Amino acid sequence: MRNFEKIQYISQGDTAEIQFNNIENALENGVKWIQLRWKDASKNDLKLLAQKVKMLCENFDATFIINDDVDLVSEVDADGVHLGLEDLNVLKARKFLGSEKIIGGTANTFEDVQQRISENCDYIGLGPLRFTSTKKKLSPILGFEGYQKIINQLQQNSIDFPPIYAIGGITKNDIQPLQNIGIYGVALSQLITDKPALIQELQTEFI
């Protein structure tokens, strides 16, 4: 299994400048995994930003993932892609990108997690933990009980699973309870955008 960072930053911002500044702030404060997510951007604007973020991540020795867009991953030679449940099939993405690229997938239910495992995702983003305004189309909220139930089902059925990241309105105080359940790491957006200086504090929460 690859050695993945425990904290992922999912980028935010309505303009390329805001996106870039938020990503730079996160990296300067210790984040080592960036997922570029800019849903309303034009194809050209997104590509220009991705090229800049790629160089920035290289300077900070950070992993660079792009949300949804496998073509862009290939064009800028990002480290991988994160695919939602309604995005390109993971198996097709793997065939296109090859075995060296990281492919992560979203999940909301035990069945989704099983699907992602069968597709050989490198990691799974499972959520949301609670309500978040970051995402427009929000899946049913899991809460801690939902995570516990899914991890229990995996363990009871002796199913090996890749690193699972919790996502959705996560705070510092959620990290240890999520770890106790068996969650590998967290994907954060608003929390890091608002307070990038919190990153080192968040990193100390992980065992």
N, C-alpha and C positions, 0 to 999 in steps of 0.2 A: 504494500500500500504506500502511496506517495505521502510525504510528510507535508501536511497542509497547515497553514496558519489557523489560529483559533478565532481570529477576528477578521471578518470581511467588511470592507466599507463599500456600500452601494451608493454611487455618486448621485448628487442632487444639483439642480440649478436650471433656470429657464433660459440661460444664454451660455454660449461656449466659455465666456470669460468667468462667469460664476461657477460653472462646472469645474473648470481648470483650477480656479482658486481654492475651491472646496477640496479637490483631490490633492492639491499641493499641500494644503494645511494638514490634511490627514496623514500624508506621508511624512511631513516634517515632524509630526508628533508621534510617529512610531508605527503607523499602520503598514503592513507588509502585503496586503492583498486588496486590490482595487477591482471593483466591478463597475464598468462604465455603463450607466443607464441614463439615456436621454431620449425619452419616448417621442417628443414632439419636434425633434430636429430634422432638418432636411438631410438627405443622403450625403451631400457634399460637406455640409457643416459638421456632421457626425464623423466623417472620415478625417477631416482636418483636425478635429479635436482628438480623435483616436491616435493619430500620428504623434501629436504633441504629448499625450498621456503615455504612450508607449515609451518615448524617450525619457520622460520623467520617471516612470516606474523602473526603467533600466538604471537610472542614476541612483535610485534608492534601493536597488536590488529587491524590488517588490513584484509579486505576481500580478499580471494584468489580464483580466477577464472582460469580455464584452457581452452585454446582454442581447440575446436573440439572434444577432447577425453573424452567421457563419462565414458569409462572403467577406465581410469586413475583417473578421479574425484572420482569414487567409491573406487579405490584401496588406494588412499592417503587421502581420506576423505576431499577433497577440498570443498570450499563453493558452487561451481557451475561450470557451463560450458558456453562458448560462442560458438554458432553454426552459421556457414556461410550458405548461401542459398543452397549450394551444399552438406552440411554436413547432418548428421543424422536428420531425422524428429524430430521436437520439441516434438510432442506428444509421440513418442517412447522414447525419452530421458527422458521425465517426468515420464513415466511408469517405466523406469529402475531406475531412480535416486530418485523418490519419491517427495513429495510436499515440503519438507524442503529445498531442494537445489535450488539455483538461476539458472535460465536458461535465457540467453540473446540470441538475434538473430540479424543477419545482415539484413539490408534493403537498397535498392537503389531507389525504386519508391513508389508511393502511394499504388500500388497493393501489393508490398512487405510488407509495413507497415500493411495493412489490414490483410494479411496472418499471420503476426507475432501476431497481436492482437487476431485473431481467434484461434491461437495456445496457447494463454495465456502466452506469453513470459513475464518474469518479467521486462525486459527492452529491448530497441531496439537500436542498433548501426546503425545510418543512415548516409550514406555518399557515396562518399567522398565530402568534401567541395571544395577541389581543388586538383591539382595533388600532389601525394606523391610518393617518391621512396621506401617507406617502404614495399609496397605491390606489388607483381609481377603481379597479374591479377587485374587490376584496373577497377572498374565499371564506367559508365558514370558520369562525374563530375556534382554535383548539383549546386554549388554556393549558395549564400544567397537566390537568387530568388527561387531556387529549394526547399530549406527548407521552405521558406515562403508559397509556393504553396501547399506543402504537409500538413503543419500545418493548413492552411486555409481550405483545403478539409476536414480534420478531424473535424474541428470546425463547418463548414457549415453543415456537415452531423450528427452533435451531437454524434460523436464517442468518447467514452472514450478511452484514450490511456495511456500506462505505461510510465515511464521516457524514454525520447528519448535523446540519446547521439550523438552529432556530432563527426565525425571522418574524418581525411584526411587533413594533412598539416595545422592544426590549429595553430594560433599564439595567443599571449596574447590579442591583439587588436580585435580578433574575438569574444571573450567571451561575451561581453555585447550585441553586435548586435544579436548574436545567442539567448541569453536569451530574448531579446526583441521580437524575433520571437515566442518564446515558447519552445525552446530547453532546456532540463533539465540540461545537463552537457556535458562534453567533454571527449573523449578518446584520449590520447596523447601518442606518442611513441618517435619520434626523438627529439622533443623539450625537453622532460624531460631527455632523454638519454644524450643529449649534455649539458644541463644546469639544473641539478637537483635542484640547489639553487633557481631557478625561482619559485618553487612550491608554496612557501608561498605567493609570489607576485600574482601568478595566483589565489590562493584561495580567495584573497581579492577582485577579480573582480566579484565574485558571490554575488548576493543579498541574 
